[in-house]
Amino acid sequence: MDTITAEQAAEAAKGLTFEKVWAALMENRQQMQESQKETQKQMQETQKETQKQMQETQKEIKESQKETQKQIQETQKQMKESQQKTDKILEELSKNIGGLGNSLGRLTETMFSAELWKKFNDLGYPFSKQGPHVKFIKDKKVLAEADFLLENGEYVMPVEVKTDLSTENINEHLQRIETIRRYFDASGDRRILVGAVAGGVVQDNVMKYAQKKGLYVIVQTGDSVTIADSPPDFKAREW
């Protein structure tokens, strides 16, 4: 900026009057007011635009939430329908498997039922009677049930038959014989109880376990059944 001297300033001020200075001030003030109005107008427009954008954003968010909720509900519905179908399939499968298990069980019992009593003649048990599914009942309650019961005047042999014999089956049969023994004692029946188990499938360890417990083991051999060979130290348990 060029610097003016005091003389130059005095010379420039000669033409100024109060009216001119006042008019200049008023014009400057008007310009400032107009500028403020324009700025305020722009701020208001900007605020309106911002508010409009916020409202549109909120609307989009709300619509998105509705769509998401709708999709969740649809997914839950599909999952529920799928679960119901799965439950139905499992129920039918369980029935079929149960029916198959029952059929195999009946087939196994039929296989071992044919003149089972004759198998024990050579072992010193001349049984004169054989019955399937013999129940021991007291006070209208079934205390025990034997798949087969072989008996004569001296001995009674409950036989448990399984498609796939397990050690658990053997333990259950031992408890069953204990129950039958108590039943006989209560009724005054002094005949001796001996036990046997039979299986369409009998693993070696299961056979050894049964024989160790003093039970005879009956196994399938081709189209027939036979009493498995017992170890030299085997001794049939008597109750």
PyMOL commands that set and color helices and strands:
alter all, ss='L'
color gray80, all
select helices_A, chain A and resi 6-13+18-113+116-123+167-187+204-212
alter helices_A, ss='H'
color red, helices_A
select strands_A, chain A and resi 129-138+141-151+155-164+192-193+196-201+216-221+224-227
alter strands_A, ss='S'
color yellow, strands_A
deselect
rebuild
show_as cartoon
